[in-house]
Amino acid sequence: MFSKKHPKLEVVIGAESVFRGELMSKGTVRVDGGFEGTISADCVIVGESGRVMGDITGKELIIGGRITGNVRVTDSVEIQPRGEVHGDIYTVRMMIAEGAVFEGRSYMQKNNTELAYVPVEALAG
């Protein structure tokens, strides 16, 4: 599952956990519990039991749970059959499976320079 397309799993928020704040990671972040705040990571996976209240930026986003907030992703967004997004999506490529819920606006960018994802190492230095 984790290859060049899915960077190394760096952060897991378990199904019985709740996190509030700002999370930045160079690798993959998986949310199976609750998250309130902002997430910035190369890849974000919201599992079927995951709930995110806040904005997400990154390269890739896979949604099996629920997101309430705006999304800015430079590569692709995938909303799986049980996934829900309540907010706007800015991306280059989007896939929505049958059964998924998307309430908001989608903005399909021709080039990803307008999406403003900044890797963590650029912020640290």
C-alpha positions as CSV (number, residue, x, y, z in Angstrom):
1,M,0.0,0.0,0.0
2,F,2.8,2.4,0.7
3,S,5.1,3.0,-2.3
4,K,6.2,6.0,-4.2
5,K,2.5,6.9,-4.6
6,H,1.8,6.5,-0.9
7,P,4.7,7.8,1.2
8,K,5.7,6.2,4.5
9,L,3.0,6.1,7.2
10,E,4.0,8.7,9.7
11,V,0.9,9.5,11.8
12,V,-2.1,7.3,12.8
13,I,-5.0,8.7,14.8
14,G,-6.8,5.6,16.1
15,A,-10.5,5.0,16.1
16,E,-10.7,5.7,19.9
17,S,-8.7,8.9,19.7
18,V,-9.5,12.6,19.2
19,F,-6.9,15.1,18.1
20,R,-7.3,18.9,18.1
21,G,-4.9,21.3,16.5
22,E,-2.5,21.6,13.5
23,L,-0.8,18.6,12.1
24,M,2.0,18.7,9.5
25,S,3.8,15.6,8.1
26,K,6.1,14.8,5.2
27,G,4.6,11.3,5.0
28,T,1.2,9.8,5.2
29,V,-1.4,10.7,7.9
30,R,-4.2,8.2,8.6
31,V,-7.3,9.3,10.6
32,D,-9.5,6.6,11.9
33,G,-10.7,8.7,14.9
34,G,-11.7,12.3,15.3
35,F,-9.7,15.3,14.2
36,E,-10.5,19.0,14.6
37,G,-8.1,21.5,13.0
38,T,-5.9,21.6,9.9
39,I,-3.9,18.8,8.3
40,S,-1.0,19.3,5.9
41,A,0.7,16.1,4.6
42,D,1.9,14.4,1.4
43,C,-0.9,11.9,1.7
44,V,-4.0,11.9,4.0
45,I,-6.2,8.9,4.4
46,V,-9.5,9.2,6.3
47,G,-10.6,5.7,7.2
48,E,-14.3,4.7,7.3
49,S,-14.5,5.5,11.0
50,G,-12.5,8.8,10.6
51,R,-14.1,12.2,11.1
52,V,-12.2,15.5,10.2
53,M,-13.6,18.9,11.1
54,G,-11.2,21.3,9.4
55,D,-9.2,22.0,6.2
56,I,-6.8,19.5,4.5
57,T,-3.9,20.3,2.2
58,G,-1.5,17.9,0.5
59,K,-0.6,15.9,-2.6
60,E,-3.2,13.1,-2.3
61,L,-6.3,12.5,-0.3
62,I,-8.3,9.3,0.2
63,I,-11.7,9.6,2.0
64,G,-13.5,6.6,3.5
65,G,-15.0,8.6,6.4
66,R,-16.3,12.2,6.8
67,I,-14.7,15.5,6.2
68,T,-16.3,18.8,7.0
69,G,-14.0,21.5,5.6
70,N,-12.2,22.6,2.5
71,V,-9.6,20.5,0.7
72,R,-6.6,21.6,-1.5
73,V,-4.8,18.7,-3.0
74,T,-2.2,18.9,-5.8
75,D,-2.5,15.4,-7.2
76,S,-5.8,13.5,-6.6
77,V,-8.8,13.2,-4.3
78,E,-10.6,9.9,-4.0
79,I,-14.0,9.7,-2.3
80,Q,-14.7,6.1,-1.5
81,P,-18.3,4.5,-1.4
82,R,-18.8,5.4,2.3
83,G,-16.9,8.7,2.2
84,E,-18.4,12.1,2.7
85,V,-17.1,15.6,2.0
86,H,-19.0,18.7,3.1
87,G,-16.9,21.6,1.8
88,D,-15.1,22.7,-1.3
89,I,-12.4,20.7,-3.2
90,Y,-9.5,22.2,-5.1
91,T,-7.6,19.6,-7.1
92,V,-6.3,18.5,-10.4
93,R,-8.0,15.0,-10.4
94,M,-11.0,13.7,-8.5
95,M,-12.7,10.3,-8.3
96,I,-16.1,9.9,-6.6
97,A,-17.3,6.3,-6.1
98,E,-21.0,5.3,-6.2
99,G,-22.6,5.9,-2.8
100,A,-20.2,8.6,-1.8
101,V,-21.5,12.0,-0.6
102,F,-20.0,15.4,-1.8
103,E,-21.7,18.6,-0.8
104,G,-19.8,21.6,-1.9
105,R,-18.0,23.0,-5.0
106,S,-15.2,21.4,-6.9
107,Y,-12.5,23.5,-8.6
108,M,-10.5,21.5,-11.1
109,Q,-7.1,23.2,-11.5
110,K,-5.2,23.0,-14.8
111,N,-1.9,23.1,-13.1
112,N,-1.2,22.5,-9.4
113,T,0.8,25.7,-8.8
114,E,-2.4,27.5,-7.7
115,L,-3.1,24.9,-4.9
116,A,-0.4,26.1,-2.5
117,Y,0.7,22.9,-0.8
118,V,4.0,23.5,1.0
119,P,6.1,20.5,2.1
120,V,7.0,20.4,5.8
121,E,10.7,20.7,5.2
122,A,10.1,24.1,3.5
123,L,8.2,25.3,6.5
124,A,10.9,24.1,9.0
125,G,13.8,25.9,7.4
